[in-house]
Amino acid sequence: MTAIGIDFGTTNSVVAVYNGSRVEVLDIDQPPPVWEPYGFGRVLPSVMARDEAQRLCFGWEAKQRTSGRFDAVKRMFATQLDVATDDQGESLAVEEVATMLFAELRQRTLAKGIDASQAVVTVPANSKGRARHRTKLAAGMAGLEVLALINEPTAAAMAYAQKHPEARQLLVFDWGGGTLDVTLLQSIDGVFIEQSSSGLPRSGGIDFDNRILELIREFYPNLADLSSEERQRLRLEVELAKVKLSSADETAIQLPNGQPFTLTRSRFEKAIEGLVKESLQPLDHCLAEIKVGPGTIDALVLVGGTCRIPAIRRAVQEHLRMDADPNIDPMTAIGEGAAIAAAIMSGGLKDSDFFVCLEHALGTWTVDPKGDGRIFSTIIPRGHKLPAKKSEPFFPIQPEFGTVSIEVVEGDPDAHFPDFTTLKQWDVKLYEPYQPGSARDFMLEYAYDVDGILQVKAVDNESGVTILQDDVSYGVARDKRELKAMSDRAKAAVESGTLTETSIVQVRDAEGAKLIEQARVKVIPFLDSGETAPLESAVSKVETASTDSELTAAKAELKRLLAPYSYLI
């Protein structure tokens, strides 16, 4: 059985397969003639759209639609958003949109005569558990058995090493449509070991498009007055202009009023200086973490569509004082590496191997004995190879307490600004009533596999009885019957080409859901930290409004705050 590799991207997706002697990237979509000369022939835009009759389309056809579009769903994986809302105010579950995209990738692969029952799927190196779980969940609901989730930079390194097996120390700079990951890896006899990884979870090609839109706004201040259709046409023009400037010194963008806006590469590079400078910070962090200098790196691998921008390539190469391999296709390398990993795991490639490492520590909250609140207690440390199984003993706060609250927490306790996320929580009853002199401790065990599912077990040490056994497989728990129904709907929709009405999620207020999505996904990630507080507060008011009048007022406030950034939306 042949397993495939899937690079499920924010902007574009790639499917590849190892055919026994080499990796083949599948042609699963046909770009418009205006895009074809720029290397887009082997990618499928990660976009789904529907018309008024609920007929579905995907890829390039969907990308060119001016309404009914669902795109950049991958960026929602890391958020708390459960629904994606189109411009017409209709909502679908985030996982259902992603499932249909995966199902479409699978169907197009099957149409090529290639078995698509098993896959290795790539994820950003620095994505946290919620995003990883949702990726695996959506792929599984689409009918794919996910052999492993592997980090995108690891996949890129594997693609590079197939052509250059002599390289030992590799630095992968992976900048796609929505995330930046920098990873240092070591290759030893075909085995790839991640040594250090850092990145920016919300930074990519979309941000560069927005810089161009800001330039246009200075020339054409009426961007806020554009219809949603005009905005979408302009966004396509902007994205294409960005692509053209990778090989041309200037290009023209057709504005909605019919005027051309001339953009030179030098002006574009001036506008993105801040983004370029920011991208070097995770690079320096990786080098410092394992105490190596630029001269000790054997290979620099630049992947992701954003790395086609000359200013990016130049900045990274100058910073490291070395050239990147020009023969690596930034658009398809990650998918190629995923295909190699899939061949290894399915037995089709026996002379290579790879390790998947934990990108964030997994632990739980405990009480600080000094009385300073909660502290994070690590159970599986960051960087531990997977699969991993670790356990630690814990005690209730007071011996007489009959229950304990156990939280699975993910984070980076050693980071300069530690960030923690609770993935799941249980109130667990201890086995025996309290007896004076009893130890009342229990052993908490985490077992984490390459499939992205964390098994949690707690055993009462005195009695040996298991008091908790569960998994953290979906980040936020859902009714699994609901997931089954969602999977059936999504696969049926892709096969028939029509979305059923039962897929549409009835939210309390469609307008409010759309405003929240716009704020969380399309505006807040692109603002400086000092600008986000008013928007975050307004979003919270919409989410928590308890009366119609409160909701109306909260939506009006959020609309007002979003208005200056309408060009981003």
DAFENDA-V458642 format. One line per field, one symbol per residue. phi: phi as a letter, one per 20 degrees, with the letter a starting at -180 (. if undefined). psi: psi as a letter, one per 40 degrees, with the letter a starting at -180 (. if undefined). Layout:
BEGIN
phi: ???
psi: ???
END
This chain:
BEGIN
phi: .eeddceedfdcccccbeeocbedeeedbdffgfegfdndfccdgeccbcdfemfdbcmffffefdbmecclfffegeeefecdcefenedcfgfffffffffffffffffemdfcecbddecggdfeggffffffgffffeodeefaecfgffffffffffecfffdddddddcdfccdcdcdcddclnddcfdbbbacfcbrgfffgfffffffffecfegfeffffffffffffffffgffffcdebbddeegeneedecefffffffdgffffffefffffffffdlcdgfeeebdddcngffefgffgffffffelbeeffeefgfcgffffffffffffenecddcbbdddfecfdabeceffenenecedfddfgnffdfcbcbbeccfgcgefecceddecdrcfeffcgccceeabcddeffdgfcgnfflebddddccdfenddedbccfffemefdbbbcddcmefcfffffffffffffffffemceeffffeeegbffffffffgffddcgfddfgfeegffgfffffffdgdcfffffffffffgffegfdfffe
psi: hhiihhhhiddiiihiiheddihhhhheihiiddddeffeefihhghiiiadeehiiibddddeieifihifdddedeieheihhaeeeiiihdddddddddddddddddeefhhfdiihhiiideiidddddddddddddeehhhdihiiddddddddddddgeehdhhhhhhhadeihhhhhihhhfehhhhdiiiahdghadddddddddddddddgefddeiidddddddddddddddddeeeidiihhhideeiihhhidddddddeddddddeedddddddddefiideehdihhhiiddeehddddddddddefiiiheehhddedddddddddddddeeeheeiiihhiheiihaihihheeffaiihhhdhiiehiiiihiiiiiiidideheiihhhhhhagdeidghhihhdiiihhhidiihhheidfiihhhhhhieeehhhhhhhhdddehhehhiigeechhihddddddddddddddddeehhidedhhgidhddddddddddddecdeeiideeddddddddddddeheiddddddddddddddddefddd.
END
